[in-house]
């Protein structure tokens, strides 16, 4: 995922959070009322939903952390350039922009944690009777 433009990065994250945004609908489809349980296997659908949630959470977190790493690396390079005596105004401006982007990315990591916890809590409330992952970790 490209991290150069933070707003574009946020748009991509928003699209990736679609599963979390529609978790209630997905749970309603996964856990049918008792009269429809013969038609749908809630254990299988809960497991599939959990796996999909985990995959999406892991992908998003990996993308955010990757962008944090790349941005921090860029900041280090700019600071070295500034410390070497290069007092070009464009370097200072770019450094400020990258530092702002780094703060925004770190706050996005916090947003990701909130989204993850919300989704897993809703998942647990509805699917706990049908499927509990081996490494269950509800924070």
NUPAFI-529352 format. One record per residue: residue number from 1; residue in three letters; y negated, x, z negated of N, C-alpha, C, O, CB in turn. Coordinates in steps of 0.2 Angstrom, whole numbers. Each point is the difference from the previous one (the first is absolute). Last residue first. Glycine has a CB too. Example, Ala and Ser with C-alpha at 12.3 -4.5 7.8 and 13.67 -1.06 7.14 Angstrom:
<pts>
+------+------+---------+--------+-------+----------+---------+-------+---------+--------+-------+---------+--------+-------+----------+---------+-------+
! resi ! resn ! n_north ! n_east !  n_up ! ca_north ! ca_east ! ca_up ! c_north ! c_east !  c_up ! o_north ! o_east !  o_up ! cb_north ! cb_east ! cb_up !
+------+------+---------+--------+-------+----------+---------+-------+---------+--------+-------+---------+--------+-------+----------+---------+-------+
!    2 !  Ser !      11 !     64 !   -35 !       -6 !       4 !    -1 !      -5 !     -4 !    -3 !      -6 !      3 !    -1 !        9 !       3 !    11 !
!    1 !  Ala !      25 !     -4 !   -10 !       -6 !      -4 !     0 !      -6 !      4 !     0 !       1 !      5 !    -3 !        5 !     -14 !    -3 !
+------+------+---------+--------+-------+----------+---------+-------+---------+--------+-------+---------+--------+-------+----------+---------+-------+
</pts>
This chain:
<pts>
+------+------+---------+--------+-------+----------+---------+-------+---------+--------+-------+---------+--------+-------+----------+---------+-------+
! resi ! resn ! n_north ! n_east !  n_up ! ca_north ! ca_east ! ca_up ! c_north ! c_east !  c_up ! o_north ! o_east !  o_up ! cb_north ! cb_east ! cb_up !
+------+------+---------+--------+-------+----------+---------+-------+---------+--------+-------+---------+--------+-------+----------+---------+-------+
!  139 !  Unk !      41 !    -50 !  -121 !       -5 !       3 !    -4 !      -4 !     -5 !    -3 !      -4 !      1 !    -4 !        4 !       9 !    11 !
!  138 !  Unk !      26 !     -8 !     3 !       -6 !      -4 !     0 !      -5 !      2 !    -5 !       2 !      1 !    -6 !        5 !     -11 !     9 !
!  137 !  Unk !      16 !     18 !    10 !       -6 !       3 !    -4 !      -6 !     -4 !     0 !      -4 !      1 !     5 !        9 !      11 !    -2 !
!  136 !  Unk !      24 !     -8 !     4 !       -6 !      -5 !    -1 !      -5 !      3 !    -4 !       2 !      2 !    -6 !        6 !     -12 !     7 !
!  135 !  Unk !      13 !     18 !    12 !       -6 !       4 !    -3 !      -6 !     -5 !    -2 !      -6 !      2 !     2 !       10 !       9 !     4 !
!  134 !  Unk !      15 !    -20 !     4 !        3 !       5 !    -4 !      -5 !      3 !    -4 !       0 !      1 !    -6 !       10 !       1 !    13 !
!  133 !  Unk !     -15 !    -27 !     2 !        1 !       7 !     3 !       3 !      5 !    -6 !      -2 !     -1 !    -6 !       -7 !      -1 !    15 !
!  132 !  Unk !      11 !    -25 !    -7 !       -3 !       5 !    -4 !       1 !      7 !     3 !       6 !      2 !    -1 !       -6 !      -9 !   -10 !
!  131 !  Unk !       3 !    -21 !    18 !        1 !       7 !     1 !      -5 !      4 !    -4 !      -6 !     -1 !     0 !        9 !      -2 !    12 !
!  130 !  Unk !       1 !    -20 !   -16 !        4 !       1 !     6 !       1 !      7 !     1 !       6 !      2 !     3 !      -10 !     -13 !     2 !
!  129 !  Unk !     -10 !      2 !   -23 !        7 !      -3 !     0 !       5 !      1 !     5 !       6 !     -2 !     0 !      -12 !      -7 !    -6 !
!  128 !  Unk !     -17 !     17 !     6 !        3 !       3 !    -5 !       7 !     -3 !    -1 !       5 !      4 !    -2 !      -15 !      -1 !    -3 !
!  127 !  Unk !      -9 !    -10 !    21 !        7 !       3 !     2 !       4 !      3 !    -5 !       5 !      2 !     1 !      -11 !       0 !     9 !
!  126 !  Unk !     -17 !    -12 !   -14 !        4 !      -4 !     4 !       7 !      2 !     2 !       4 !     -4 !     1 !      -15 !       1 !     4 !
!  125 !  Unk !      -4 !     16 !   -19 !        0 !      -7 !    -2 !       4 !     -5 !     4 !       3 !     -4 !    -3 !      -14 !       6 !    -2 !
!  124 !  Unk !       7 !     21 !    12 !        5 !      -1 !    -6 !       0 !     -7 !    -3 !       6 !     -2 !    -1 !       -9 !      14 !    -1 !
!  123 !  Unk !     -12 !     -8 !    20 !        7 !       1 !     2 !       5 !     -1 !    -5 !       4 !     -4 !     0 !       -8 !      12 !     9 !
!  122 !  Unk !     -19 !     -7 !   -14 !        2 !      -6 !     3 !       7 !      0 !     2 !       4 !     -5 !    -1 !      -16 !       3 !     5 !
!  121 !  Unk !       4 !     22 !   -12 !        0 !      -5 !    -6 !       2 !     -7 !     3 !       4 !     -3 !    -3 !      -13 !       9 !    -3 !
!  120 !  Unk !       5 !     12 !    21 !        7 !       0 !    -3 !       0 !     -5 !    -6 !       6 !     -2 !    -2 !       -6 !      15 !     5 !
!  119 !  Unk !     -20 !    -12 !     9 !        6 !      -2 !     4 !       6 !      0 !    -3 !       4 !     -5 !     0 !      -10 !       9 !    10 !
!  118 !  Unk !     -13 !      4 !   -21 !        0 !      -7 !     1 !       6 !     -3 !     4 !       3 !     -4 !    -2 !      -16 !       5 !     1 !
!  117 !  Unk !      10 !     23 !    -2 !        2 !      -3 !    -6 !       0 !     -8 !     0 !       4 !     -3 !    -2 !       -8 !      13 !    -4 !
!  116 !  Unk !      -4 !      3 !    25 !        8 !       1 !    -1 !       2 !     -4 !    -6 !       5 !     -4 !     0 !       -6 !      15 !     5 !
!  115 !  Unk !     -22 !    -11 !    -1 !        4 !      -4 !     5 !       7 !      1 !    -1 !       4 !     -5 !     0 !      -13 !       6 !     8 !
!  114 !  Unk !      -4 !     13 !   -21 !       -1 !      -7 !    -2 !       3 !     -5 !     5 !       4 !     -4 !    -2 !      -15 !       7 !    -3 !
!  113 !  Unk !      11 !     20 !    10 !        4 !      -1 !    -6 !      -1 !     -7 !    -2 !       5 !     -3 !    -2 !       -6 !      15 !    -1 !
!  112 !  Unk !     -12 !     -5 !    21 !        7 !      -1 !     2 !       5 !     -1 !    -6 !       4 !     -4 !     0 !       -7 !      12 !     9 !
!  111 !  Unk !     -20 !     -4 !   -13 !        1 !      -7 !     3 !       7 !     -1 !     2 !       3 !     -5 !    -1 !      -15 !       5 !     6 !
!  110 !  Unk !       6 !     22 !   -12 !        0 !      -5 !    -6 !       1 !     -7 !     3 !       4 !     -4 !    -3 !      -12 !      11 !    -4 !
!  109 !  Unk !       5 !      9 !    23 !        7 !       1 !    -3 !       0 !     -4 !    -6 !       6 !     -3 !    -2 !       -6 !      15 !     6 !
!  108 !  Unk !     -20 !    -12 !     7 !        5 !      -3 !     4 !       7 !      0 !    -3 !       4 !     -4 !     0 !      -11 !       6 !    10 !
!  107 !  Unk !     -11 !     11 !   -19 !        0 !      -7 !    -2 !       5 !     -4 !     4 !       2 !     -5 !    -3 !      -14 !       6 !     0 !
!  106 !  Unk !      10 !     21 !    10 !        3 !       0 !    -7 !       0 !     -7 !    -3 !       4 !     -3 !    -3 !       -7 !      15 !     1 !
!  105 !  Unk !      -8 !     -9 !    22 !        8 !       1 !     1 !       3 !     -1 !    -6 !       5 !     -3 !    -1 !       -6 !      10 !    11 !
!  104 !  Unk !     -22 !     -5 !   -10 !        2 !      -7 !     2 !       7 !      0 !     1 !       4 !     -5 !    -1 !      -15 !       4 !     7 !
!  103 !  Unk !       1 !     21 !   -12 !        0 !      -5 !    -6 !       2 !     -6 !     3 !       4 !     -4 !    -4 !      -14 !      10 !    -1 !
!  102 !  Unk !       9 !     10 !    21 !        5 !       2 !    -5 !       0 !     -5 !    -6 !       5 !     -2 !    -2 !       -5 !      14 !     6 !
!  101 !  Unk !     -17 !    -13 !    12 !        6 !      -3 !     3 !       6 !      1 !    -5 !       4 !     -4 !     0 !       -8 !       6 !    12 !
!  100 !  Unk !     -17 !      8 !   -17 !        0 !      -8 !    -1 !       7 !     -3 !     3 !       2 !     -4 !    -3 !      -15 !       4 !     4 !
!   99 !  Unk !      10 !     23 !     2 !        1 !      -1 !    -7 !       0 !     -8 !    -1 !       4 !     -2 !    -5 !       -9 !      13 !     2 !
!   98 !  Unk !       0 !     -4 !    24 !        7 !       1 !    -1 !       2 !     -1 !    -8 !       5 !     -3 !    -1 !       -4 !      11 !    11 !
!   97 !  Unk !     -24 !     -8 !    -2 !        4 !      -6 !     3 !       8 !      0 !    -2 !       3 !     -5 !    -1 !      -12 !       5 !    11 !
!   96 !  Unk !      -6 !     18 !   -16 !       -1 !      -6 !    -4 !       4 !     -6 !     3 !       3 !     -4 !    -4 !      -15 !       9 !     1 !
!   95 !  Unk !      13 !     15 !    14 !        4 !       1 !    -6 !      -1 !     -6 !    -4 !       4 !     -3 !    -4 !       -6 !      15 !     4 !
!   94 !  Unk !     -10 !    -11 !    20 !        7 !      -1 !     1 !       4 !      0 !    -6 !       5 !     -4 !    -2 !       -6 !       9 !    13 !
!   93 !  Unk !     -21 !      1 !   -12 !        0 !      -7 !     1 !       7 !     -2 !     1 !       3 !     -5 !    -2 !      -14 !       5 !     8 !
!   92 !  Unk !       6 !     23 !    -8 !       -1 !      -4 !    -7 !       1 !     -7 !     1 !       3 !     -4 !    -4 !      -11 !      13 !     1 !
!   91 !  Unk !       9 !      4 !    22 !        6 !       2 !    -4 !      -1 !     -4 !    -7 !       5 !     -3 !    -2 !       -3 !      14 !     7 !
!   90 !  Unk !     -20 !    -12 !    11 !        6 !      -4 !     2 !       6 !      1 !    -4 !       4 !     -4 !    -1 !       -8 !       5 !    13 !
!   89 !  Unk !     -15 !     13 !   -15 !       -1 !      -7 !    -3 !       6 !     -5 !     2 !       2 !     -4 !    -4 !      -15 !       6 !     4 !
!   88 !  Unk !      14 !     25 !    -3 !       -1 !      -4 !     5 !       0 !     -7 !    -3 !       4 !     -2 !    -4 !        1 !       9 !    13 !
!   87 !  Unk !      -2 !     16 !   -18 !       -4 !      -6 !    -3 !      -2 !     -5 !     5 !      -5 !     -3 !    -1 !        1 !      11 !    -8 !
!   86 !  Unk !      22 !     13 !     4 !       -2 !      -4 !     6 !      -3 !     -6 !    -3 !       3 !     -5 !    -3 !        7 !       8 !    10 !
!   85 !  Unk !       0 !     14 !   -20 !       -7 !       1 !     2 !      -2 !     -4 !     5 !      -6 !      0 !     2 !        7 !      12 !    -6 !
!   84 !  Unk !      20 !    -12 !    -8 !        0 !       6 !     4 !      -7 !      2 !     3 !      -2 !      5 !     3 !       14 !      -7 !     0 !
!   83 !  Unk !      -6 !    -19 !   -15 !        0 !       6 !    -5 !      -1 !      7 !     4 !      -2 !      5 !    -3 !        9 !     -12 !    -5 !
!   82 !  Unk !      -4 !    -13 !    21 !       -6 !      -1 !    -4 !      -1 !      7 !    -4 !      -5 !      2 !    -1 !        5 !     -15 !     1 !
!   81 !  Unk !      21 !     10 !    10 !       -5 !       1 !     5 !      -7 !      0 !    -3 !      -4 !      5 !     2 !       11 !     -10 !     7 !
!   80 !  Unk !      10 !     -1 !   -22 !        1 !       7 !     1 !      -5 !      2 !     5 !      -4 !      5 !     0 !       16 !      -5 !    -2 !
!   79 !  Unk !     -10 !    -23 !    -3 !       -3 !       4 !    -5 !       0 !      7 !     1 !      -5 !      4 !    -2 !        8 !     -13 !    -6 !
!   78 !  Unk !       7 !     -4 !    24 !       -7 !      -1 !     0 !      -3 !      4 !    -6 !      -6 !      3 !     1 !        7 !     -14 !     5 !
!   77 !  Unk !      22 !     10 !    -6 !       -2 !       4 !     6 !      -8 !      0 !     1 !      -3 !      5 !     1 !       14 !      -8 !     4 !
!   76 !  Unk !       0 !    -11 !   -21 !        0 !       7 !    -2 !      -3 !      4 !     5 !      -3 !      5 !    -1 !       14 !      -8 !    -5 !
!   75 !  Unk !      -9 !    -20 !    11 !       -6 !       2 !    -5 !       1 !      7 !    -2 !      -6 !      3 !     0 !        6 !     -15 !    -4 !
!   74 !  Unk !      17 !      4 !    18 !       -6 !       1 !     4 !      -6 !      2 !    -5 !      -4 !      4 !     2 !        8 !     -13 !     6 !
!   73 !  Unk !      16 !      4 !   -18 !        1 !       6 !     3 !      -7 !      1 !     4 !      -2 !      6 !     1 !       15 !      -7 !     0 !
!   72 !  Unk !     -10 !    -19 !   -11 !       -2 !       5 !    -5 !       1 !      7 !     3 !      -4 !      4 !    -2 !        9 !     -12 !    -7 !
!   71 !  Unk !       0 !    -10 !    23 !       -7 !      -1 !    -2 !      -2 !      6 !    -5 !      -5 !      3 !     1 !        5 !     -15 !     2 !
!   70 !  Unk !      23 !      9 !     3 !       -4 !       2 !     5 !      -7 !      1 !    -1 !      -3 !      5 !     2 !       12 !     -10 !     6 !
!   69 !  Unk !       5 !     -5 !   -25 !        1 !       7 !     1 !      -4 !      3 !     6 !      -3 !      5 !    -1 !       15 !      -7 !    -3 !
!   68 !  Unk !     -13 !    -21 !     1 !       -3 !       3 !    -6 !       1 !      8 !     1 !      -5 !      3 !    -1 !        7 !     -13 !    -6 !
!   67 !  Unk !       9 !     -4 !    22 !       -7 !       1 !     2 !      -4 !      3 !    -6 !      -5 !      4 !     2 !        6 !     -14 !     5 !
!   66 !  Unk !      22 !      6 !   -10 !       -1 !       5 !     5 !      -7 !      1 !     2 !      -3 !      6 !     1 !       14 !      -9 !     3 !
!   65 !  Unk !      -5 !    -14 !   -19 !        0 !       7 !    -3 !      -1 !      6 !     5 !      -3 !      5 !    -1 !       11 !     -10 !    -8 !
!   64 !  Unk !      -7 !    -18 !    16 !       -6 !       1 !    -4 !       0 !      8 !    -3 !      -5 !      3 !     1 !        4 !     -16 !    -3 !
!   63 !  Unk !      20 !      6 !    14 !       -6 !       0 !     5 !      -6 !      2 !    -4 !      -4 !      4 !     2 !        9 !     -12 !     6 !
!   62 !  Unk !      15 !      3 !   -20 !        0 !       6 !     3 !      -6 !      2 !     5 !      -2 !      5 !     0 !       15 !      -6 !    -1 !
!   61 !  Unk !     -11 !    -20 !   -10 !       -2 !       5 !    -5 !       1 !      7 !     4 !      -5 !      4 !    -2 !        9 !     -11 !    -8 !
!   60 !  Unk !       2 !    -11 !    23 !       -7 !       0 !    -2 !      -2 !      5 !    -4 !      -5 !      4 !     1 !        5 !     -16 !     1 !
!   59 !  Unk !      23 !      9 !     2 !       -4 !       3 !     6 !      -7 !      0 !    -1 !      -4 !      5 !     2 !       13 !     -10 !     5 !
!   58 !  Unk !       5 !     -4 !   -24 !        1 !       7 !     1 !      -4 !      3 !     6 !      -3 !      5 !    -1 !       14 !      -6 !    -4 !
!   57 !  Unk !     -11 !    -22 !     1 !       -3 !       3 !    -5 !       0 !      8 !     1 !      -5 !      3 !    -1 !        7 !     -13 !    -7 !
!   56 !  Unk !      11 !     -4 !    23 !       -8 !       0 !     1 !      -4 !      3 !    -5 !      -5 !      4 !     1 !        7 !     -14 !     4 !
!   55 !  Unk !      21 !      9 !    -9 !       -1 !       5 !     6 !      -7 !     -1 !     2 !      -3 !      6 !     1 !       14 !      -8 !     3 !
!   54 !  Unk !      -4 !    -12 !   -21 !        1 !       7 !    -2 !      -2 !      5 !     6 !      -4 !      5 !    -1 !       13 !      -8 !    -8 !
!   53 !  Unk !      -7 !    -20 !    13 !       -6 !       1 !    -4 !       0 !      8 !    -2 !      -6 !      3 !     0 !        6 !     -15 !    -5 !
!   52 !  Unk !      18 !      4 !    17 !       -6 !       0 !     4 !      -6 !      2 !    -4 !      -4 !      3 !     2 !       10 !     -12 !     5 !
!   51 !  Unk !      14 !      6 !   -19 !        1 !       6 !     4 !      -7 !      1 !     5 !      -2 !      5 !     1 !       15 !      -6 !    -2 !
!   50 !  Unk !     -10 !    -19 !   -12 !       -1 !       6 !    -4 !      -1 !      6 !     4 !      -4 !      4 !    -1 !       10 !     -10 !    -9 !
!   49 !  Unk !       1 !    -13 !    21 !       -7 !      -1 !    -1 !      -2 !      6 !    -5 !      -5 !      3 !     1 !        5 !     -15 !     0 !
!   48 !  Unk !      23 !      9 !     4 !       -4 !       2 !     6 !      -7 !      1 !    -1 !      -4 !      4 !     2 !       13 !      -9 !     5 !
!   47 !  Unk !       4 !     -4 !   -25 !        1 !       8 !     1 !      -4 !      2 !     6 !      -3 !      5 !     0 !       15 !      -6 !    -5 !
!   46 !  Unk !     -12 !    -22 !     1 !       -4 !       4 !    -5 !       1 !      7 !     1 !      -5 !      4 !    -1 !        7 !     -14 !    -7 !
!   45 !  Unk !      11 !     -3 !    22 !       -7 !      -1 !     2 !      -4 !      4 !    -5 !      -5 !      3 !     2 !        7 !     -14 !     4 !
!   44 !  Unk !      21 !      9 !   -11 !       -1 !       4 !     6 !      -8 !      0 !     2 !      -2 !      6 !     1 !       14 !      -8 !     3 !
!   43 !  Unk !      -5 !    -12 !   -22 !        1 !       7 !    -2 !      -2 !      5 !     6 !      -3 !      5 !    -1 !       12 !      -9 !    -7 !
!   42 !  Unk !      -9 !    -20 !    11 !       -6 !       3 !    -3 !       1 !      7 !    -2 !      -5 !      4 !     0 !        2 !     -15 !    -4 !
!   41 !  Unk !      13 !     -4 !    24 !        3 !       4 !    -5 !      -6 !      4 !    -4 !      -3 !      5 !     3 !       14 !      -3 !     4 !
!   40 !  Unk !     -10 !    -27 !     7 !       -3 !       7 !     0 !       3 !      4 !    -6 !       1 !     -3 !    -5 !      -12 !      -2 !    10 !
!   39 !  Unk !      19 !    -17 !     0 !       -2 !       2 !     7 !      -3 !      7 !     0 !       1 !      4 !     5 !       -3 !     -16 !    -3 !
!   38 !  Unk !       9 !      1 !   -22 !        6 !       0 !     4 !      -2 !      3 !     7 !       4 !      3 !     3 !        2 !     -12 !   -10 !
!   37 !  Unk !     -23 !      4 !    -9 !        3 !       6 !    -1 !       7 !      1 !     4 !       2 !      6 !     1 !       -7 !      -6 !   -13 !
!   36 !  Unk !     -11 !    -19 !     9 !        0 !       3 !     7 !       4 !      7 !    -1 !       0 !      4 !     4 !      -11 !      -9 !    -1 !
!   35 !  Unk !       6 !    -10 !   -21 !        4 !      -5 !     5 !       0 !      4 !     6 !       5 !     -2 !     4 !      -10 !      -8 !    -9 !
!   34 !  Unk !      -6 !     20 !   -14 !        8 !       0 !    -1 !       3 !     -4 !     6 !       6 !      1 !     2 !       -8 !      -1 !   -14 !
!   33 !  Unk !     -21 !     12 !    18 !        2 !      -5 !    -5 !       7 !     -1 !    -1 !       4 !      2 !     5 !      -15 !      -8 !    -3 !
!   32 !  Unk !       3 !     29 !     9 !       -1 !      -7 !     1 !       2 !     -4 !    -6 !       3 !      2 !    -5 !        0 !       0 !    17 !
!   31 !  Unk !     -11 !     23 !    -6 !        3 !      -3 !    -6 !      -1 !     -8 !     1 !      -5 !     -3 !    -2 !        3 !      13 !    -6 !
!   30 !  Unk !      -7 !      5 !    25 !        6 !       3 !    -3 !       4 !     -3 !    -5 !       6 !      0 !     0 !      -12 !      10 !     2 !
!   29 !  Unk !     -14 !    -19 !     7 !        5 !       0 !     6 !       6 !      4 !    -3 !       6 !     -2 !     2 !      -15 !       2 !     7 !
!   28 !  Unk !      -9 !      0 !   -23 !        2 !      -7 !     1 !       5 !     -1 !     5 !       5 !     -4 !     0 !      -17 !       0 !    -3 !
!   27 !  Unk !       2 !     25 !     0 !        5 !      -2 !    -6 !       2 !     -7 !     1 !       6 !     -1 !    -2 !      -12 !       9 !    -5 !
!   26 !  Unk !     -10 !      0 !    22 !        7 !       3 !     1 !       5 !     -1 !    -5 !       6 !     -1 !     1 !      -12 !      10 !     5 !
!   25 !  Unk !     -16 !    -17 !    -8 !        3 !      -4 !     5 !       7 !      3 !     2 !       5 !     -3 !     0 !      -16 !       1 !     5 !
!   24 !  Unk !      -3 !     13 !   -21 !        2 !      -7 !    -3 !       4 !     -3 !     6 !       5 !     -4 !    -2 !      -15 !       3 !    -6 !
!   23 !  Unk !       1 !     22 !    13 !        6 !       0 !    -4 !       2 !     -7 !    -2 !       6 !     -1 !    -1 !      -10 !      13 !    -3 !
!   22 !  Unk !     -14 !     -2 !    19 !        4 !      -6 !     2 !       6 !     -1 !    -5 !       5 !     -3 !     2 !       -9 !       3 !    10 !
!   21 !  Unk !     -11 !     19 !   -13 !       -4 !      -6 !     0 !       3 !     -6 !     1 !      -2 !     -6 !    -2 !       -7 !      13 !     7 !
!   20 !  Unk !      21 !     13 !    -4 !       -2 !      -1 !    -6 !      -5 !     -6 !    -1 !       1 !     -4 !    -5 !        0 !      16 !     3 !
!   19 !  Unk !       6 !     -5 !    23 !        6 !      -2 !    -3 !      -2 !     -2 !    -8 !       2 !     -5 !    -2 !        6 !      12 !    10 !
!   18 !  Unk !     -24 !      3 !     6 !        1 !      -7 !     2 !       6 !     -3 !    -4 !       0 !     -6 !    -2 !       -4 !       9 !    14 !
!   17 !  Unk !      -7 !     20 !   -11 !        1 !      -4 !    -6 !       1 !     -7 !     1 !       1 !     -5 !    -5 !       -8 !      12 !    -1 !
!   16 !  Unk !       3 !      9 !    23 !        6 !       2 !    -3 !       1 !     -4 !    -6 !       6 !     -1 !    -2 !       -7 !      12 !     6 !
!   15 !  Unk !     -19 !    -14 !     7 !        5 !      -3 !     4 !       7 !      2 !    -3 !       5 !     -4 !     0 !      -12 !       5 !    10 !
!   14 !  Unk !     -12 !      8 !   -20 !        0 !      -8 !    -1 !       6 !     -3 !     4 !       3 !     -4 !    -2 !      -16 !       5 !     0 !
!   13 !  Unk !       9 !     22 !     4 !        3 !      -1 !    -6 !       1 !     -8 !    -1 !       5 !     -2 !    -3 !       -9 !      13 !    -2 !
!   12 !  Unk !      -8 !     -3 !    23 !        7 !       1 !     1 !       4 !     -2 !    -6 !       5 !     -3 !     0 !       -8 !      12 !     9 !
!   11 !  Unk !     -20 !     -9 !   -10 !        2 !      -6 !     4 !       7 !      1 !     1 !       4 !     -5 !     0 !      -15 !       4 !     6 !
!   10 !  Unk !       0 !     18 !   -17 !        1 !      -6 !    -4 !       3 !     -6 !     4 !       4 !     -4 !    -3 !      -14 !       8 !    -4 !
!    9 !  Unk !       5 !     16 !    19 !        6 !       1 !    -5 !       1 !     -6 !    -4 !       6 !     -2 !    -1 !       -8 !      14 !     1 !
!    8 !  Unk !     -17 !    -11 !    13 !        6 !      -2 !     4 !       6 !      1 !    -4 !       5 !     -4 !     1 !      -11 !       8 !     9 !
!    7 !  Unk !     -14 !      1 !   -21 !        0 !      -7 !     1 !       6 !     -2 !     5 !       4 !     -5 !    -1 !      -16 !       5 !     0 !
!    6 !  Unk !       8 !     24 !    -4 !        2 !      -4 !    -5 !       1 !     -8 !     1 !       5 !     -3 !    -2 !      -10 !      12 !    -6 !
!    5 !  Unk !       7 !     12 !    25 !       -5 !      -5 !    -1 !       3 !     -4 !    -6 !       5 !     -4 !     1 !       -9 !       4 !    11 !
!    4 !  Unk !      17 !     19 !    -7 !       -7 !       2 !     1 !      -5 !     -6 !    -1 !      -5 !      2 !    -4 !       10 !       6 !    12 !
!    3 !  Unk !      20 !     -7 !   -10 !       -4 !      -1 !    -5 !      -7 !      2 !     1 !      -4 !      0 !    -5 !       14 !       2 !    -2 !
!    2 !  Unk !      15 !    -10 !    20 !       -6 !       3 !     0 !      -5 !     -1 !    -5 !      -1 !     -6 !    -2 !        2 !       6 !    14 !
!    1 !  Unk !      27 !     -1 !   -11 !       -6 !      -4 !     0 !      -6 !      4 !     0 !       0 !      5 !    -4 !        6 !     -14 !    -2 !
+------+------+---------+--------+-------+----------+---------+-------+---------+--------+-------+---------+--------+-------+----------+---------+-------+
</pts>
